[in-house]
Amino acid sequence: MATDLPLVLPGETIDATLIPSSQKHPLRLGPGLRHIPPSDIVPTAAGQLITNPVKNSMWIEYNSNRYTPSQGDIILAQILRSTGDFYLCTLSPHTAPATLPHLAFESATKKTRPVLQPGQLVASTGKADGLGPIGVSPGSPGGCVFDVSLGFARRLLMARSREEGGVGVLEMLGGEEGGGLAFETAVGRNGRVWVGSESARTVVVVGRALQETDRGGLGMEGQRRLVKKLVRDMR
């Protein structure tokens, strides 16, 4: 992520010149910001102030050890068990289970709804057109879940993650630097990334690349060197 982004602290005043002012869309505040009427916008967390003039939005980029659900978030959950009308799911360690209605899947009815087993993964936005079951059950060939920081997950979910979030490792792995590795991913805002591939070694390489990029705070050149090293080691 760019290092020249403004840093803010909880409660301090945000310079008005940093606030997007599009006439086409209302201003949207994301995580880490609060509107105090009539016109004050105050940070609630320490981090980098990110703005998107096109969408007229702004938020604070910061890492937290605990995921706080927010409406519209895409999350990766793991099924614990099924009740009469809901699945109980875990979103992150040491948090209470969340509920997912049986009919929360696209075109689901009592007869056509997916039957999910304990341990299976599901991605959902909480809407009827949620993404549904993801990959295969943990422990089976073809996919695995890797934990990343919440801030890194947010960057991966950006529409232009390479330009806006400074994360190009997935694109590199599937491109020339990675020798065109074949894989697919599903990213959850709650800090979980599912990686699927017909090759177990590819799954491990992609997962390691994500986690090492996250933990090491690697820039684009560092990500490029990491990808080349991991791909070389797997041969």
C-alpha positions in Angstrom: 0.0 0.0 0.0 1.2 3.5 -0.7 3.1 5.0 2.2 2.2 8.6 1.4 -1.4 8.2 2.4 -2.4 10.5 5.3 -2.4 8.9 8.7 -5.2 9.8 11.1 -5.8 9.2 14.8 -9.2 8.6 16.6 -11.0 11.9 17.3 -8.9 14.2 15.2 -10.2 16.6 12.6 -9.9 15.5 9.0 -8.8 18.2 6.6 -11.7 19.2 4.4 -9.5 19.0 1.3 -9.1 15.3 1.8 -12.9 14.6 1.7 -14.3 13.6 -1.7 -16.9 16.0 -3.1 -18.6 14.3 -6.0 -21.9 15.8 -7.2 -23.1 12.5 -8.6 -23.1 10.4 -5.5 -23.7 10.9 -1.8 -20.6 10.6 0.4 -20.2 7.1 1.7 -18.2 6.4 4.9 -16.6 3.1 5.4 -14.9 1.4 8.4 -13.1 3.6 10.9 -15.1 6.8 10.2 -18.2 8.3 11.9 -20.4 11.2 10.9 -21.1 13.6 13.8 -23.9 16.1 12.8 -24.0 18.5 11.2 -20.9 18.1 9.2 -18.0 16.6 11.1 -16.4 13.3 10.0 -14.3 11.8 12.8 -11.9 8.8 12.7 -12.7 6.0 15.2 -9.5 4.1 14.5 -5.9 4.9 13.8 -4.7 4.2 10.3 -4.4 5.5 6.7 -7.2 7.6 5.3 -8.3 6.1 1.9 -10.6 8.0 -0.5 -12.3 7.0 -3.7 -13.3 10.1 -5.6 -15.2 8.1 -8.3 -17.5 6.4 -5.8 -17.3 9.4 -3.4 -16.3 7.2 -0.5 -13.7 7.2 2.2 -12.6 4.9 5.0 -9.7 4.1 7.3 -7.3 1.4 6.4 -6.3 -0.4 9.6 -5.7 -3.8 11.0 -7.8 -5.3 13.8 -7.6 -8.6 15.5 -11.3 -9.1 15.6 -13.7 -8.9 12.7 -16.8 -6.7 13.2 -19.6 -7.6 10.8 -20.8 -4.8 8.5 -23.8 -4.9 6.2 -22.9 -5.9 2.7 -19.6 -7.5 3.6 -18.6 -10.6 1.7 -17.4 -13.2 4.2 -16.2 -16.7 4.3 -17.9 -18.7 7.0 -17.5 -22.3 8.1 -20.6 -24.4 8.9 -20.8 -25.7 12.5 -24.2 -27.4 12.4 -27.7 -27.0 11.1 -30.8 -26.1 13.1 -34.4 -26.1 11.9 -34.2 -23.0 9.7 -30.6 -21.8 10.0 -27.0 -22.9 9.8 -24.7 -21.9 12.6 -21.5 -20.6 11.2 -18.1 -19.5 12.5 -16.7 -16.2 11.1 -13.5 -16.0 13.1 -11.9 -17.6 16.1 -13.2 -16.7 19.6 -16.4 -15.1 18.4 -20.0 -16.3 18.8 -21.5 -18.3 15.9 -23.5 -16.4 13.2 -26.7 -17.6 11.7 -27.3 -18.2 8.0 -30.9 -18.9 6.9 -31.4 -22.1 4.9 -33.2 -20.0 2.2 -30.5 -17.3 2.0 -29.1 -18.8 -1.3 -30.1 -17.8 -4.8 -33.4 -19.3 -5.9 -33.4 -21.6 -2.8 -36.6 -23.2 -1.6 -37.1 -25.9 1.1 -36.7 -28.5 -1.6 -33.8 -27.0 -3.6 -31.7 -25.4 -0.9 -28.1 -26.6 -0.6 -27.5 -29.1 2.2 -24.3 -28.1 3.8 -22.3 -30.4 6.1 -20.3 -29.3 9.2 -16.9 -28.0 8.2 -18.1 -26.9 4.7 -17.3 -23.3 3.6 -19.8 -20.8 2.4 -19.5 -17.2 1.2 -22.4 -14.9 1.7 -23.3 -11.2 1.6 -26.4 -11.8 3.6 -28.6 -11.4 0.6 -30.6 -13.9 -1.5 -28.0 -13.7 -4.2 -25.2 -14.7 -1.9 -22.3 -16.6 -3.4 -23.3 -19.9 -1.8 -21.1 -22.9 -1.0 -17.4 -22.5 -1.8 -15.1 -25.2 -3.1 -15.0 -28.4 -1.0 -15.0 -29.3 2.6 -11.7 -28.6 4.5 -9.4 -31.6 4.4 -10.5 -32.7 0.9 -8.3 -32.4 -2.2 -8.7 -29.2 -4.2 -8.9 -26.4 -1.8 -7.7 -24.9 1.5 -8.4 -21.8 3.6 -5.7 -19.4 4.7 -5.9 -16.7 7.4 -4.8 -13.2 6.6 -5.1 -9.9 8.4 -8.4 -8.0 8.1 -6.6 -5.1 6.4 -5.0 -7.3 3.8 -8.4 -9.0 3.1 -9.9 -5.5 2.6 -7.2 -4.7 0.1 -7.7 -7.9 -1.8 -11.4 -7.2 -2.1 -10.8 -3.8 -3.8 -12.0 -3.6 -7.3 -8.5 -2.5 -8.4 -6.5 -4.3 -5.7 -3.2 -3.8 -7.5 -3.6 -0.1 -8.1 -5.6 0.9 -5.0 -4.5 -1.8 -2.5 -0.9 -2.4 -3.6 -1.6 -6.2 -3.9 -0.6 -7.8 -7.2 0.6 -11.2 -5.9 -2.4 -13.1 -7.2 -2.1 -11.6 -10.7 1.6 -12.3 -10.7 1.1 -16.0 -9.7 -1.3 -16.5 -12.6 0.9 -14.5 -15.0 4.4 -14.7 -16.4 6.2 -14.4 -13.0 4.3 -17.4 -11.7 4.5 -19.5 -14.9 0.7 -19.2 -15.3 -0.4 -21.2 -12.2 -4.0 -22.3 -12.5 -6.1 -21.5 -9.4 -9.2 -19.7 -8.1 -9.8 -17.8 -4.9 -12.6 -16.5 -2.7 -11.8 -13.7 -0.3 -13.7 -13.0 2.9 -13.7 -9.6 4.6 -13.3 -11.6 7.9 -9.7 -12.4 7.0 -10.1 -15.8 5.3 -9.1 -16.7 1.8 -10.0 -19.9 0.1 -7.6 -21.1 -2.6 -8.7 -23.9 -5.0 -6.7 -25.8 -7.6 -6.4 -29.2 -9.1 -2.8 -29.1 -7.8 -2.2 -29.3 -4.1 1.2 -27.7 -4.5 -0.3 -24.8 -6.3 -2.7 -24.3 -3.4 0.2 -24.2 -0.9 2.2 -21.8 -3.0 -0.7 -19.4 -3.5 -1.5 -19.5 0.2 2.1 -19.0 1.3 2.4 -16.1 -1.1 -0.6 -14.4 0.3 0.4 -14.8 3.9 4.0 -13.8 3.4 3.0 -10.7 1.5 0.6 -9.8 4.3 3.0 -10.5 7.2 6.0 -8.9 5.5 4.2 -5.8 4.3 5.7 -6.4 0.8 5.5 -3.9 -1.9 5.1 -4.7 -5.6 8.8 -5.5 -6.2 9.0 -7.6 -3.0 5.9 -9.5 -4.1 7.4 -10.2 -7.5 10.6 -11.6 -6.0 8.5 -13.7 -3.6 6.5 -15.2 -6.4 9.5 -16.1 -8.4 11.2 -17.8 -5.4 8.1 -19.8 -4.4 7.5 -21.0 -8.0 11.2 -21.9 -8.3 11.1 -23.9 -5.1 8.0 -25.9 -6.1 9.7 -27.2 -9.2 
